[in-house]
Amino acid sequence: MSKSARPRRSVLYMPGSNTRALEKGRTLAADGLILDLEDAVAPDAKETARGQIRDALAKGGYGKRELIVRVNAMDTPWGLDDLSAAATMGADAVLLPKVESAGAVHQAEEIMETAGAPDDLAVWCMMETPLGMLHAEEIAHASHRVGALVMGTSDLAKDLQCAHTPDRLPFLTSLGLCMLAARSAGIVILDGVHLNLNDDGGFEYSCKQGAEMGFDGKTLIHPKTIDAANKAFSPPPQIIEWSKKIIVAHAEAAAEGKGVVVVEGKLIENLHVMNAERLVALSEAIEIMEKDLISATD
């Protein structure tokens, strides 16, 4: 599965202090799991949770799911030990909370590398403060290790003193700034969580809105929301069929020395083909992910 086409439709937060949840994560249809040491873990359970996440990752069995460890901030009593330990746990990425500058990324990198982090361990950045929004570009471009921006709209709402409205208008500036930063850096960007678990319609609407805005997927707080997120962020079959059609037509035109081609009355240029190829690659990666889940549960 290519790194660029890896599905991130559904990325579920799981408390590192809950061994049952860590076990259940091996059977869920989520594309990724954020094994959490921060918000989801009480202060007196932080060190225990760190060991439990280490043991869960060592045991394996998560298939092709992307595994991310969210550490505590460096200015807390647990942050340094979290990051040093996460550097060699075998996760795909380390998620840093409340990133507000490139300097925070560089500090984390130095700690990780001193602890022996492999070259392919990515840094993901929580974007959840006003200052983080204003520095989104420098954060996204801070290092080759930065692989994703993750929206933290709950903390952001508190700092902005704004409301959680169905259309999320109070967040659009922040979401847009981070989207621009992520796409300019060629990295992943994930939408924030939907807090009301009894609001299925609102959740589906926020997923639809996030997909339309260009997010790669959504962060989740409960397994029951996985299927809706997977559906919302999967390319529809008719779009994949169209993408394959224009890829073939453009290739035939190119073989004849033509730069553009008309398919069903629509002018197709190279930019359309590039997006079509991205969607087809994503669709194929999703199919591999889903087959892996089925084989793991048989």
Secondary structure, 3 states (H helix, E strand, C coil): CCCCCCCCCEEEEEECCCHHHHHHCCCCCCCEEEEECCCCCCHHHHHHHHHHHHHHHHHCCCCCCEEEEECCCCCCCCHHHHHHHHCCCCCCEEEECCCCCHHHHHHHHHHHHHCCCCCCCEEEEEECCHHHHHCHHHHHCCCCCEEEEEECHHHHHHHHCCCCCCCCHHHHHHHHHHHHHHHHHCCEEEECCCCCCCCHHHHHHHHHHHHHHCCCEEEECCHHHHHHHHHHCCCCHHHHHHHHHHHHHHHHHHHCCCCCEEECCEEECHHHHHHHHHHHHHHHHHHHHHHHHHHHHC
